[in-house]
């Protein structure tokens, strides 16, 4: 069998990689780095010594999820890339607010990158106006997330009493108004 | 309620429902999981892990509700800025939805056209534009366009396929550098100077007055000098009918080593047809087109700019790659003396038989050879397989075409021996020497050719 019969299909596939737009490489690569960074923050601690079964499992599951996201950023299997981070922090004894907040923001960055990659074709170009739109929206979400995180930190220090029910109810009603679809003709 | 970019309310029939993406599902699943675990085990820091993703999901939902997109987003629209253009011209296809939506349009690569961006896909904010550059004449199908719209966070998306729209590309205009004289003018009024005396404006001679001469043509200066009546004799002005026989039965691509801009035989045939038609229509003659291969259809005789538009419109509407089998047409008769220009690569027997019929009916036939010069070029043959794109070719197309061209030379020689000039199409100056020789041969004795 000639080597060309084996090598040519592989070479053709590799050549097709040239058609992938640089912005897709950036979004998927950036998303992978962010999720990997979050996983590293979650797994590495002073008490960690070597690779335990749990760490290996977490890395493996997350890697499977990331590979699935590389092939199809819209796949539901991508949740496997994020859940090990939550599980690792859940099992961690020395979890601090700062560590959790940093991990959460990294997860947000990684998630947002794959979300935008999923709504663009692999070989398409991105206009500056579209990039501005996506960055503005993500910046708004990041600011809201930071504000919500700070509120969480503040509330965590307070002894909650019955008066919190009122605040909780107001927050729930506001959320309901924001997200529930309205009847036609009413804005 | 949804509004369009122009401020009008969106018609519910012109909206399309969006569906949640995998990203929204992932964000909700991870965010809620972290929240539930934090509440169950009493670890508030765990809330901060899932909170950003929850905020992302809630923000996407709230944004969708605030913009009224829960009932649907505006249906994308595809619009071309031009319906007609010339070869090497460009048009742009614009896809529009609504501001604040990531709009991605993808077009399949049309044949004989370039797209910008290169792979025909671009994402914009509410509207996106793709450029189509036409390399060849004919009808180009732009689309169908695949349009993907999503909100700014990528939480909801819609996918729609818009039907294709046509773009007509007219052949490039070439101005022939050739005389407008025709060998045998037929009509009785037109732009060509004839040798026949009659009513006209060009002075032929001053001769003695004869009964029947028009009184206003009397030359009083000569009459007063000579004492006898003299009159001005003029040449009549004539036009003619030019018949262009177009062979669209073959479309031979240029050799692989030719430049990417090199035309095919069909391109050369059509460009030659357009150039000859424009040349004689500009001189005021009547031009008709007979298409053997029925790709562009028959164009009855006509004159003036309108006839040129009729012809270029017929060419622009032709779909050169439709692959359908078309019956070949054969012309039965032609008026003797008609200047007939046959544009053909001379590969099939039907056009050659048609030339023979035209000659036998007394037409003044001129053949324009539209086979690309790179086809059958023996200068690249070295007695071993040619290397194309770094690989040695296992076929013998260059050698086969070289043999075919040598066979064709016999046909060309026989045509020339029968008195039919054959000239290769090389652009604007191709026909000048042949047309001049045809005009000079007009006064030579003739015999009827079988």
Interface residues (C-beta under 8 A of the other chain):
Chain A: X19 X73 X74 X75 X76 X78 X79 X82 X83 X85 X86 X89 X90 X95 X96 X97 X99 X100 X101 X103 X104 X105 X107 X108 X111 X112 X114 X115 X116 X118 X119 X120 X121 X123 X124 X125 X126 X127 X129 X130 X132 X133 X134 X136 X137 X138 X140 X141 X142 X144 X145 X148 X149 X152 X153 X156 X175 X178 X179 X180 X181 X182 X184 X185 X187
Chain B: X1 X21 X22 X23 X25 X26 X27 X29 X30 X33 X34 X37 X41 X43 X44 X45 X46 X47 X48 X49 X50 X51 X52 X53 X55 X56 X58 X59 X61 X62 X63 X65 X66 X68 X70 X71 X100 X102 X103 X104 X106 X117 X119 X121 X122 X123 X124 X125 X128 X148 X150 X151 X152 X153 X154 X155 X157
